[in-house]
């Protein structure tokens, strides 16, 4: 079996996404899949790169559902640990006039018990890109250490590291979040912050000032996600603003994760960064045309068709 090219580390969460009310007015929920790095690894797999996921799941129906999903998507799960006594986390996605909000049940999850000793070093060392996020580190101290350990293995092996800040204030205090996230960004080759995250973590509001801040930490490339305004892609030598792609909007859950997975996949496949970002913006827009984080993630043929349509 060929080595995975894109390896992600983090926490999967079984998803229940609120649907429009039925005729009787009851609030209905559609079961699906979530967890930022799991979403991204599926997005990368659907663009045609070999992928692997490093995590822990419970020996429970939710864990079984994830194993079936990853098998269907061709995601290598050699580095997935199954815990007998800890559950797979879940969340509910609510939709309203102000956008989406989330209700999590992840305390004591199997993934929060993941630590440095659980990292499959051989999988990391053979990858082209290792991907992790702020959430990967926020769920526990051992998980934070696992990400730093995986990064050290990647750097020693010459594997590029990509990191999405994905700051969740409910998971940890701002000072600790900023310290850990920025220490991780300093180890990364590619930083993938959002404008909202960066403003909360740095106090900066101007996109150019934000990318300057993250470039000074050490990454060679920063892709600042601007939501409906697209992406600001920056390196030491150049920066380009790419507008968002239009869509028939339904649900933004997982759109940022889709961008990250598709962007990194296209870099692996040989695209220049600007072309990879343009492709990933289309992938993220297409994802927003359906409910849930994973089911609407487009495959390469759909994104290519949208690129041709313009």
N, C-alpha and C positions, 0 to 999 in steps of 0.2 A: 504494500500500500504506500502511495506517495505521501511525503510529509505534508502536514497542513501548512498553508501559507499565511493564513490569518488566524491567530489564536487570541481568544478573549477570556478574561477572568472576571467573575462577578457573581451576582445573585439573580436567579430566575424567580419570577413570581407568577403564579396562576392568576389570570385576569378575569374579572367579571365587569363587562362594560355595559353601562346603562343604555337602554334602547328607548326609542319613543314609546310613550305609554300605549297600552292596548285599548281596545274599545271600552273596557270596563274601568279604565283609568289607572290600573295597577302599574307599578314601576317594575319593568322587566330587565333582566341582565343576561347578556350573551357571554358564555364562557369562551375564553381565549388564552393568550399567553402574553407575558410581559417580563419586565426586568431589562434594564437598559442595555447591558452588554449581551444578553441573550438575543434581544431584538436585533442588535447590530451584527451579531454573528450570523443570524438568519439572513439579514439583508445582504451581507457579503457573500454568503453561499448562493443566494439567488442571482447574484451577478456573475457567478461562474468561477469563483476561486475556492480552493480547498480550505476548509475551516476546521477548527477544534475549539472546544469550550472547556474551561477549568472552573469547577464549582463543586458544591455539595448539595444534594437534594435529600428529602426524606424518603423512607421506604413507605410510600403512601400513594394514593391514587393521583395526586397532583404530580408527584415525582415520576410516576409511570407515564403520565400524559406528556411530560417534557421529554422523557427518553424516546417516546414514540415520535414526537415532533422532530427532534434532532436527527433521529434515524431517517425520517422521511426527507429531511432537507440535506442529508449527507454530511452532517456535522459530526466530526470525530469526538467520541465521548470517553476515550481511554482515561482522561484526566478528571472524570466526574466521580466523586465519592458519594456513596449512598449511606446515609446515616439511619441507624435503626430506631433511635430514640428522639430525634429532632425532626420537626415537620418541614415541608416545603412551604415557603411563604405565599401569601395571596394578597390581592388588592382589588378594590372596587373603583372603577372610573366613573365619575358622575359628570354629566354634561348639562350646562345651563347657559343663560345669556352671556355670562362673563367668561365662558370657556369651560375647560375641564378642571376637575379637582379630584383628589384621590383619598381613599380610606384604606390604610394598610393594616395587615395582620402578619407581621414578620418577626416579632420579638421571639428570640430563641430559635430562629430558623436554622436549618441545617447549614446554609451558606454562612451564617454568622459564626459558626464554629470552625470554619475553614481557616487553616493556618499555613505558615511557611513549609512545614513538613508535608503538606498535602499537594504542593505544587509539583506537577509532572515536569521536571526540569528538561527531560529529553524532548518533549513536545515543544516547549518554549524555545529551546536552543536550535531546533530545526526550522523554525518559522521564518517568514519574511517580515511580518509585523506582529507585535504584541500589543493588545488593546485592553485598557482598563479605564476606570472612571472614579470620580469622587464617591459615588454610591458604593462601588466595590470596596472602598476603604472605610466608609462611614458606618457600616453595619456592625463592626466590632474592631477592637484593637488587633486581634489575631488576623482578621481579614486585611486590615491596613498593612500589617507586617508581611502578609502573603504577597500583596501587590509589590511592595518594595523588594522582596526576595525575587519574585519573577522578573522584575526590571533588572536586577543585578545579573541574573542568569542571561537575560536577553542582551544586555550590554556586553557581557563577556564573550558572547557568541556572535556579536556583530549584527544582531537583530534590531530593526528599527522599533521604537516604542511610540505609540500614540495614546494620548490621554485626554479624556473628556472630563471637564471639571464637574459637571452634573451635581451641583451643590443642592442639598436638601436640608434646610435649616431644622427640620423636626428631628433629624438623625443625630446632629452634633452641634455644639456651641460654635459660633462664628469664628472665634479666635483659633480654636483647634482645627476647625475645617480649613481655614485659610492657611495655617501652618503646614498641615499635612498635604493639602491639595497642591500648594505651591512648591513644596519639596518634591512631590511627584512630577509636577510639570518641569521642574529643573532637570529631571532625569530623562525627559521625553524628547524625541526628535520632532514630533508633530503634536501641537496643542490644539484642542478643539473646544474652547470655551463658548458659552452663550453670552450674549450681552447682559441678560438678567443675572446670570451667575457672576460674571466679572464685576458688575456694578456692586453686588452685595459683598464680594470678596475683596475688592480693591478700593472701593469708593469712587472709582473713575466712571465717567458717563460717556465720554467721547470715544467712538470706536477706534480712531487712530491712536489715542493715548493708551487705550486698552491693549491693542496689539503691540505697541511699543513696550509696555510693561511685561507682557508675556515673552516677547522676543529677548528681552534683557535677562530673563530667567534661564535661557539656554536653548529652547527649541529652535530648530532651523526653519520651521514653518508654523504659522498660526492661521487657523481657519475660524474666524469669529462669526458665530451663527447669530444672525440678526432677525430671526423670525420672518415676519412678512416682508422685511426689507432685504432678504437674501443673505449673502455671506461676504465678509471682507477677508480676502486671502492675502497673507502677508509673509514676506521673508525679509532678510536684511537688505536685499537688492531691489525689491519691487512690492507693490501691493495693488490689488485689483478688487473692485467691488462688483459682485455679480448679483443681479436682481433675482428675486424669487420667481419661480415658474408658476403660472396661473393654474388653478384647479377648481373643480366643483367641490367646495369644502364640505366635509362631513365631520371629521374627527382628527385632531392633531396629535393624539396620543402616539408616541413612538416616532414622530416625524424626525426629530433630531437624531435619534438612534439610527434611523434609516439613512439619513444623510451621512453619518459617520461610517456606517458599514459600507455603503455604496462608494463613498469617496476613497476610503482606504483600499477597497477592492480594485477600483479603477487604477489607483497608483500601482498596486501589485501587478496589474495587467499591462502596465506600461504607459498609461496616459500621463501627459504633463499635468501639473497641479491645477491649472486653470480649467483645462478640459475635464479633469476628474471632478472638480467642484461643480461645473456646469451640469454634468451628468447626474451628480448626487442631488442637486437641487430639484431636478426633474423627478428623480426617484422619490424624494421626500414629498413633493407635491402630489404624486400619484398615490402615495400611501394615505394622504389626507382625504382621499375620495371614498374611504370605507371606514367602518367602525372597527375599533380594536387596534392593538399595536402591531400585530404580526400578520394576520390574514391578508390585509390590503398591501403589504410590502410587495412592490412589483418585481418581476423577473427581468432579466436583461433584455429580452425581446420587446417587452412593453416599453421599457425606457428608451431603447433604440428607436422604436416606432415614434414615440413622442419627440425625440430629438429631430427626426426627419420632418415631422409636421411643423416643428418650430414653435 
